[in-house]
């Protein structure tokens, strides 16, 4: 009897659009993290792999540091603001709540 109730609950979770939205938004968050890591790793180890005498400089900082940490941070702030404003959805937590925008 208890097993049947649990399986019925799982079916209801799969049919509930809120879970679909939550999974989509979680994937968006993972994509943002991957973009941030690739940006940081690419500039930090791509430009910073040689001798210090060969470094380029931006605003008194090594170019690899400026592009990976400063510019990367600003890029991620802009991306996160865009995602929150245009891609994420407000959803109700209560099951009895009415319509919500998708």
C-alpha positions in Angstrom: 0.0 0.0 0.0 2.8 2.4 0.9 4.7 1.5 -2.2 1.7 2.3 -4.4 1.3 5.7 -2.9 4.9 6.5 -3.5 4.7 5.4 -7.1 1.5 7.5 -7.6 3.3 10.5 -6.2 6.2 10.0 -8.7 3.7 9.9 -11.6 2.2 13.1 -10.3 5.6 14.7 -10.1 6.3 13.8 -13.7 3.0 15.2 -14.9 3.5 18.4 -12.9 4.8 21.2 -15.2 6.6 22.8 -12.3 9.1 19.9 -12.2 9.7 20.3 -16.0 10.4 24.0 -15.4 12.7 23.3 -12.4 14.7 20.8 -14.4 15.1 23.2 -17.4 16.2 26.0 -15.0 18.7 23.6 -13.3 20.2 22.8 -16.7 20.4 26.6 -17.5 22.4 27.0 -14.2 24.7 24.1 -15.2 25.3 25.7 -18.6 26.2 29.0 -16.9 28.7 27.2 -14.6 30.3 25.4 -17.6 30.6 28.7 -19.6 32.3 30.4 -16.6 34.7 27.5 -16.1 35.7 27.3 -19.8 36.1 31.1 -20.0 38.3 31.2 -16.8 40.3 28.1 -17.7 40.9 29.2 -21.3 42.2 32.6 -20.4 44.0 31.7 -17.2 46.0 28.8 -18.7 45.9 29.9 -22.3 47.5 33.3 -21.8 49.2 32.6 -18.5 51.2 29.5 -19.5 54.4 31.2 -20.7 57.2 33.1 -18.9 56.3 36.3 -17.1 58.4 38.4 -19.5 56.1 37.4 -22.3 52.9 38.4 -20.6 50.7 41.2 -22.0 49.4 43.7 -19.5 45.9 45.3 -19.1 45.4 48.1 -16.6 48.5 47.0 -14.7 47.4 43.4 -14.4 48.6 40.4 -16.4 46.3 39.9 -19.4 45.5 36.4 -18.4 44.3 37.6 -14.9 42.3 40.5 -16.3 40.5 38.4 -18.9 39.9 35.4 -16.8 39.0 37.0 -13.5 37.8 40.6 -14.2 36.3 40.4 -17.6 35.0 36.9 -16.9 33.2 38.1 -13.8 31.6 41.0 -15.7 30.5 38.6 -18.5 29.0 36.2 -16.0 27.1 39.0 -14.2 25.6 40.1 -17.5 24.7 36.5 -18.4 23.1 35.8 -15.1 21.1 39.0 -15.2 19.9 38.2 -18.7 19.0 34.6 -17.7 17.1 35.7 -14.5 15.2 38.4 -16.4 14.3 36.6 -19.5 14.6 32.8 -19.0 13.6 31.9 -15.5 10.0 31.6 -14.4 8.1 32.3 -11.2 6.3 29.2 -10.1 4.0 28.6 -7.1 5.1 26.1 -4.4 1.5 25.2 -3.4 -0.2 22.4 -5.4 -3.5 24.2 -5.4 -2.2 27.4 -6.9 -3.8 28.5 -10.1 -2.2 29.2 -13.5 1.4 30.3 -13.7 3.3 31.7 -16.7 5.7 29.3 -18.4 
